[in-house]
């Protein structure tokens, strides 16, 4: 699998997982001037912005290691831009879903990190 295919497949797996966990998917691949929000969902009346990171095996690091301080800042800016534009005044959080596939494309791991520090 190439990087684009891996990313799209990871986003689909994350969506399936989130729906099973009771999340209502509002939007996918929302773009604004700060970048893209992979998944926007609601659960228990809370808005959740979800960054999905997918990799093939853990060689060269884990998906979690790809989210550095600069990326967290962009995630926060994305969320703030979305809530401001949509006049959303409630609580929200930013989550990270990390997915690892085998070289053959088998799902090895899906980890949901809730309310990552931004």
URUR-V180294 format. One record per run of one state. SS is the DSSP state (H for helix, E for strand, L for the rest). FROM is the first residue (numbers start at 1). LEN is the number of residues. If there is no record, write none. Layout:
SS;FROM;LEN + SS;FROM;LEN
This chain:
L;1;2 + H;3;18 + L;21;3 + E;24;9 + L;33;2 + E;35;9 + L;44;2 + E;46;11 + L;57;7 + H;64;3 + L;67;2 + H;69;17 + L;86;6 + E;92;10 + L;102;5 + E;107;7 + L;114;5
